[in-house]
């Protein structure tokens, strides 16, 4: 864990907002994940906050609108969608672009996400800490070992504070 952590990336679907499988962003009823607004509000004064999301039919503008509907757009400093950027998680390049847009070195960031194959593997490929928001029924993937596992987004800030003293 970098001792000078300055930025935190979040996945959008099933990490910040409830994802409805098979639907585009504009077709979903936008519901924040339990604790998402509180976590973002708690972190905002001390960290740059970003969203990195793999999207098919939606780009940066659509994701910004969803975050606005969820009441969290003002808490997010930068976002990157795979559709508009042209590369998707787990490609390290999307994390590098996220760090550029946040205005912080990639090495000073970490990623929180619900998918081992994209969010966690991608963060690890990019060389940054990867925090897995493990939902009930989630299946582990051999060879993908998160830096830390949480089962509620609300547990992330306390872990983040505790982890700072470990480096």
C-alpha positions in Angstrom: 0.0 0.0 0.0 1.5 3.3 -1.0 2.2 5.5 2.1 1.3 8.6 0.1 -2.0 7.4 -1.2 -3.7 10.4 -2.9 -6.3 8.9 -5.2 -9.0 6.2 -5.0 -10.7 4.7 -8.0 -14.1 3.0 -7.8 -15.9 0.8 -10.3 -19.4 2.1 -11.0 -21.7 -0.9 -11.3 -22.2 -2.9 -8.2 -19.6 -0.8 -6.4 -21.1 2.7 -6.3 -24.5 2.0 -7.9 -26.7 -1.1 -8.3 -26.2 -2.6 -11.7 -29.0 -4.2 -13.6 -27.5 -7.0 -15.8 -28.2 -6.7 -19.5 -29.2 -3.0 -19.3 -27.4 0.1 -20.5 -26.8 2.8 -18.0 -29.7 4.9 -19.3 -32.1 2.0 -18.9 -31.3 1.4 -15.2 -33.1 2.7 -12.1 -30.2 4.4 -10.5 -29.8 3.3 -6.9 -26.6 3.9 -4.9 -25.0 0.9 -3.2 -25.6 1.0 0.6 -23.1 3.4 2.2 -21.7 4.7 -1.2 -22.6 8.4 -0.6 -21.3 8.3 3.0 -18.0 6.6 1.9 -17.4 9.1 -0.9 -18.3 12.1 1.4 -15.9 10.8 4.1 -13.0 10.3 1.6 -13.5 13.5 -0.5 -11.7 15.9 1.9 -8.5 13.8 1.8 -8.4 12.0 -1.5 -9.0 12.6 -5.2 -11.8 10.3 -6.2 -12.3 8.7 -9.6 -14.5 6.1 -11.4 -13.1 3.7 -13.9 -15.9 1.7 -15.6 -16.1 -0.8 -18.4 -19.0 0.3 -20.6 -20.4 -0.8 -23.9 -23.1 1.6 -25.1 -22.3 4.3 -22.5 -19.5 6.8 -22.3 -18.2 9.5 -20.0 -21.2 11.7 -20.4 -23.7 9.0 -19.7 -21.7 7.8 -16.7 -21.5 11.4 -15.4 -25.3 11.6 -15.7 -25.8 8.4 -13.8 -23.5 9.6 -11.0 -25.5 12.9 -10.9 -28.8 11.0 -10.6 -27.2 9.0 -7.7 -26.2 12.2 -6.0 -22.5 11.5 -6.2 -21.2 13.3 -9.3 -20.0 16.3 -7.2 -17.9 13.9 -5.1 -16.1 12.5 -8.1 -13.0 14.3 -9.5 -12.5 12.3 -12.7 -14.0 9.4 -14.6 -12.9 7.1 -17.4 -15.2 4.8 -19.4 -13.8 2.0 -21.6 -16.1 3.0 -24.5 -14.7 6.6 -24.7 -11.1 5.7 -23.8 -10.9 2.7 -26.1 -9.4 0.3 -23.6 -11.1 -1.7 -20.8 -10.2 -3.1 -17.5 -8.1 -5.2 -16.9 -5.8 -3.3 -19.3 -3.3 -1.2 -17.2 -3.7 1.7 -19.6 -7.2 2.7 -18.3 -5.8 3.0 -14.8 -2.9 5.2 -16.1 -5.4 7.4 -17.8 -7.5 7.6 -14.7 -4.5 8.7 -12.7 -3.7 11.3 -15.3 -7.3 12.7 -15.1 -7.1 12.7 -11.3 -3.8 14.6 -11.5 -2.0 12.1 -9.2 0.7 9.5 -9.9 -0.7 6.1 -10.6 1.5 4.7 -7.8 -0.4 6.9 -5.3 -3.8 5.3 -6.2 -5.8 2.2 -5.3 -8.9 0.6 -6.8 -12.2 -0.6 -5.2 -14.3 -2.9 -7.3 -16.6 -5.9 -7.2 -15.2 -8.0 -10.1 -12.0 -10.0 -9.7 -11.6 -10.5 -13.5 -11.7 -6.8 -14.4 -11.4 -4.4 -11.4 -9.0 -6.4 -9.2 -7.0 -8.1 -11.9 -6.7 -4.7 -13.7 -5.5 -2.8 -10.6 -3.0 -5.5 -9.9 -1.8 -5.4 -13.6 -1.4 -1.7 -13.2 0.7 -2.2 -10.0 -1.7 -0.6 -7.5 -3.6 -2.0 -4.5 -6.9 -3.7 -5.3 -9.7 -3.8 -2.8 -12.4 -6.4 -3.6 -15.9 -5.5 -2.6 -17.0 -9.1 -2.3 -20.8 -9.5 -2.6 -22.6 -12.6 -1.4 -22.2 -15.5 -3.8 -19.1 -14.0 -5.5 -16.7 -16.6 -6.7 -13.0 -16.5 -6.3 -10.7 -16.8 -9.3 -7.5 -18.7 -9.1 -4.5 -16.4 -9.6 -6.3 -13.2 -8.7 -5.5 -12.2 -5.1 -6.9 -8.9 -3.9 -4.8 -6.7 -1.7 -7.8 -6.6 0.7 -11.4 -7.9 0.8 -14.4 -6.0 2.2 -18.0 -7.2 2.2 -19.5 -3.7 2.7 -18.4 -0.5 1.0 -18.8 1.2 4.4 -15.8 -0.9 5.7 -13.4 0.7 3.2 -12.5 4.0 4.9 -11.6 2.3 8.2 -9.4 -0.2 6.4 -7.8 2.6 4.4 -6.9 4.5 7.5 -5.5 1.3 9.2 -3.5 0.3 6.1 -1.7 3.7 6.0 0.2 2.7 9.1 1.4 -0.6 7.6 3.8 0.9 5.0 
